[in-house]
Amino acid sequence: MTWDIITKFSIMDLLHSSGVSSTSYLQTHYSHSQSYFLLVSTATDLHSTFFLLFPVWFHVQQAEAVKLVWVAVVGDWVNLMLKCVSVTPLLFRLLFGERPYWWVQETGYYGNSSQPMIEQFPMTCETGPGSPSGHAMGAAAVCYTMMSSLLATVLKKEGQRVRKWCVRVSLWMLFGCVQMCVCLSRVFVAAHFPHQVITGVIIGILVAECLSRAQQIFKARLHSYLIISLLLLSLALLLYACLQLVGINLLWSVEKARRWCHQAEWVSMDTSPLASLFRNTGTLLGLGLGLHSPLHSLTNRAAFSKGTDGAIYRFICSSVTLVLLQLFDSAFQPPVYSGALFYLLSFCKSATVPLATVAVVPFCVTAALGYKGEKLL
């Protein structure tokens, strides 16, 4: 082994050990904030984006909500691809996806000295590689998209330059605070090292910025949604198959999670790379089906009196959608240990969410309230 390789491994050990020390420090000195950190991790998951944020945002700003889904899906796909290439030797060593809760139990870095004791939680035992952090990356991409949308809406209104500057600074400070909380929460639960969440935030912002310039997503036809969904799915599966052929096991992280997680029931296949791939491509395809369905077209042609009714209509659609999606999420849980059936059902469940939000619920609300005439949304 050359000196360069030895140095590289020593740097990574130092980086990981300092990350474990950060986790231990947070868990020791901020144990009273445990509920808060767990809540932040739960609230900023992409599941919350699709089941809570998107249904509300769609009935407020439809175009921005569509962009939100694209950013979340493409961003998570990029995260998956980076996690796949991170297992290749040396070139991507900085991205290698160790997680604190298993690294601290496997490493020989501490020698004969006692290793730091870190606590595990139900959301600690994620099964995918840890770098870059999908949580931090998704939260950064989604929040960046929303902040940019809010800024564009606020700044185009008439107002004093100083007031606009204050608004801009306040919103970006809020963005920074949210990202800080997300990063700290992921380090606190021992799911990620600090360098993994920082990398995730940076890449998430880059993805959101790139897609914000792609106006084609607002004009995409149904066949475009179908082709892109299949392309994202096929490329990821092709990379997975190629790595398997050269002897690289992409399920190494699942094996580590099962071995080192303190509670077997905390190891969830929902967090595996393939599960997120099928969920995200299902969501994108469902959005395309919803936007180009006859129900959505009929709803957009229905009319009602303007003014207050428009706000009431949007409020009713948002409320009904949120309630139905929460019931659907609780009632429909794909069987985790059924292999291919689990991925297929996850795909279908994810496709149902935007389809119901965009087409089914608005059509039913429109029919129930008897609206006729002009454009609703």
N, C-alpha and C positions, 0 to 999 in steps of 0.2 A: 504493500500500500504506500503510495507516494505521500510526500509531506503535504501537498495541496489537499489531498483527500482527508488526511488526518486532521489538518487545520479546519476543514469544512465541517467534519463531524464534531469537533470540539466546540466550534461556534454554535452549532445547533443544540448541543447538549447544554451549553451555557444559556442559550435563548430559552430552551424548554425549562430549565431549572429556575430561571428568573420568573418565568410564567407561573410555575407551580408556587413559588414564593408569593407572587401577587395574589393567587387564588387563596392561599392559606391566610394571608394578611386580611383580605376582604372578609373571609368567613370568620376569622377570629374577632376582628374589630368592628364589623358591621353585621354581626349575626342578628341584631334586632331589626335589620332591614331585609331579612330573608323574604318575607311575604312580598315586599315591594319588588325585589329583583326577580322573583318568580313571576309576578304579574307582568313585568316589563317583557320578559322573554316570551310569555304567552301572547301578549297583546301585539307584539311586533312580528309574529310569525306570519308567513304568507297565507296560512289558513285563515287568519283574521282578515287579511287583505281581501281575499276572495269572498268570504262569508259575511263580513261586516262592512268594510270600507267601500268596496266596489258597489254593492247594492244601493248604498246611500248616495255615493258620488255620482252614479249614473243618472239619477233623477235630479241632480243639481246641475252638473255639467257633463253632458253625454260624451262629447268628444274627448275631454280630459280623462274621463273614466275608461274609455276605450284605450287611450294611450297608457293608462295605468296598468291595464292587464298586459299589454304588450311588453312594457318595461319589466313587470314582475316575471312574466314567463320567459322572455329572452334572457333576462338577468340570471334567473335560476338555472337556465340551460347552460349559460356561460360558466356558472359556478360548478355545474356538474362536469363539464368538459375539463376545467382546470383541476378538479379533484381527480379525474381519470389520469391526466398526464402527470399529476404530482407523484404517482407511484413509479414513474420511470427513473432510473438511477441518476444521481448526481446533478444533472442539468437543472432539474426542478427541485433540488433538495430543500430549498427554502420553503417550498410549498408543500413539502411532505406532510401528510395529514394526520400526524399523531394527535391524540387528545389527552389532556392532563390526567383524566381519571384512570386511564390505563397506562400512560407513559410512566407515571410515578411508581407504578407497581412492577414494571418490567425493567426499568433502566438500571444499569450498574453504575450510574454516575455518582451515587452517594456512597459507594463502597461499603465499608463496615459501619459507617455512621447511620443513624436512624433516618429513614426517609420522612418527609413532611406528611402529616396526616391531613387529608382533605376529605370533606364530606361530600356525599353524593345525594342527588335528588331524583325524582321521577323523570325530569327532563334532561338529566345529565347524560344518560346512557344512549345517546344518538349513535346510529350504526354506520353512518357514512364517514369518509375521511374528513378531517377537521379543517383543512386549509384549501382555499380561504373560507372564512365563516359565511355560510349561506344565510344565517340569521342577520348578521351585520350587513351583508351585501344586499339582501332583499330590503331590509329596513331603510338603508341609505338610498337605494334606487327609488323606492316608493315615496319616501319623504321628500327627496329632491324633486321628483315629478310634481308632487302636490304643492310644494313651496314655490316652484317656478310658475305653476298655474295661478296660485293666489297672488303672486307678485304681478303677473301679467294683467290680472283682473283689477287689482287695486291701483297700479301705477298708470293705467290708461285713463283713469278718471282725472278730472280736473282737480288741482290742489297745489298747495305750496311745495316748492322744491325741498324745503327743510322737512316738511311733514312726510313726503315720499321717502326721503333719505332715512328718516326714523323708522318708517314702516319696513323698509328694506333691511336695515340693520337688525331690527327686532325679530323679523321672520328668520333670518339666517342664524341669529343667536339661538332661537328656538330650535332650529334644525340641528345646530351643534350640540345643544343640550340633550336632545332626543338621542342622537348618535352616541354620545358619551354614556348615557344611561343604558342603551342597548349593549354596548361593548362591556361595560362593567358587569351587567347582569350575566352575560355569557361567560365571563371570566369567573364570576362568583360561583356559578353552578358547576364549574370545572369541565365545561363542554369545550372550551377553546382557550388557547394561549393568547396573550395580548397581541402578538404580531399577526395572528390569524384574523382577529377582528379588525385591526387597522387596515390590513390588506383588503379585507372584504368591503370596508367602507369606501376605500379609494376606487376599487373596481366597480362597485355599485354606482357611484357618482358618474364614472366614465360611461357606463352602459346607459344610464338615464339621459346623460347629455347627448350621446350619439343618437339615441332613438327620438329625442325631442326635435331633432333636425330632419327626421324621416317623415315627411308629410304623406308619403304613400300609404301609411298605415290607416289613414282616415278614408282612403279611397279604395281599400282592398275589397275585392269581390269575394264571393263564397269560394270559388275555385282557388283563389290565392290563400285563403285561410286553410283550405284542405291541403294544398301543396306544401305550405310552410310547416304545418303541423306534422305532416308525414316526413318532411325533410329533417326537422329537428329530431324526431323520433329515430329515423333511420341512421342519421349521422352518429348519434350517441350509441345506438346498438352496434353499429359497424365498428366504432372505436373500441367498444367493449369486447367484441368478438376478436378483433385484431390483437388486442393485448392478451386475451386468453390464449390465442394461438402461439404467442411468443413466450408463454409461460408465466405471465403476470396475472396474479389472482386479484381481481377487483373486489372480491368479497372478504379480503383480509381484515378490513375494519369491522365487519359483522362478527367475525370470529373473535376478535379482541373484545368487542362489546359484550358478547355472551360470556366470555371468560372472566372479565374483570368487573362487571357490574355487580354491585352488592345484592340487588334484587332481580331475579330472573324476569319478573313481570314488567320491569322497567325497560327492558330491551324491546323496542318497537320497530317492526319492519316498515312502519310509516315513514321513518327517517332515512331509509336506505336510498341510495342514488337512483335506482330503477323506479322506486315508488314515486319519487318527486318528478321524474321524467314523464311517467304516464299521467300523473296529476296535471302537470303543466300543459302538456300537449292536448289533453282533454279539455282543459279550460279554454285554450286558444280556439280549438275547433268549435266548442260550444258557443263562444262569443260570435264566431262567424255565422253559425247556424241561426243564432238569435237575431243578429242584425239583418240577415237576409231572408228571414222566414216570412211567410204570408201574414202571420199574426202581427209582427212588428210593422209591416206595411199598412195593415188595416188600422192599427192603433194610431199610426202617424197621420192617417187620413181622417180619423175621428176628430170632431170639434166640440168645443164648449166655449162658453163665454170667457173672455180674457180677464186679467187682473187677479183678484183673490182666488178664483177657482183654480188657476194654474198652480199656485202654491199649495192649495189644498190637495189637488190631484197628485202632485209630487210627494207630498207628505203621506198620503194614503198608500201610494205605490211603494214607497220606501218602507213604511211600517209593515205592510202585508208581506213584502219580500223578506224582510229580516225575520219575521216570525216563522214563515214557512221554511226558510233555509235552516234556521236553528232546529226546528222539528225534524227536518229531513236529515240534517247532520247527526242528530242523536239517534234517529230510528234506523238509518242505513249505515251500517259499519261492515265493510267488506271483510270476510274471514281472512285473517292474517296468514294462516298456515296452509292456504290452499294454492300456493304457487301462482301459476299463470292466471288463475281465476281472480286472485286478489288484485293483480295489476289491471286486468280487464274491467273489473267492477270499479276500481279506483278511477280509471279513465272515464267510465260512464258517469260516475258520481260527480266528477269534476266538470264534465261537459254540461251536466244538468244545471249547475249553479248559474253560469251566465245566461244560459238559454231561458231559465225561469225569470231571471232578473230583467232581461232585455225584451222578451217577447210574451211569455205566458202570463205573468202577473199583470203587466200593463194592459194586456188585452182583456183579461178577466175583470179588472177594475173598471176599465172603460165600458165594458158590456153591463156590469152591475150598476154603474151610475148613470147609464143611458146617455153618455156623451156622444154627440154627433157633430160633424162639421169640420172645423179647421184643424190645423196641425197642433198636436199636443205638446211635443217636446222641443 
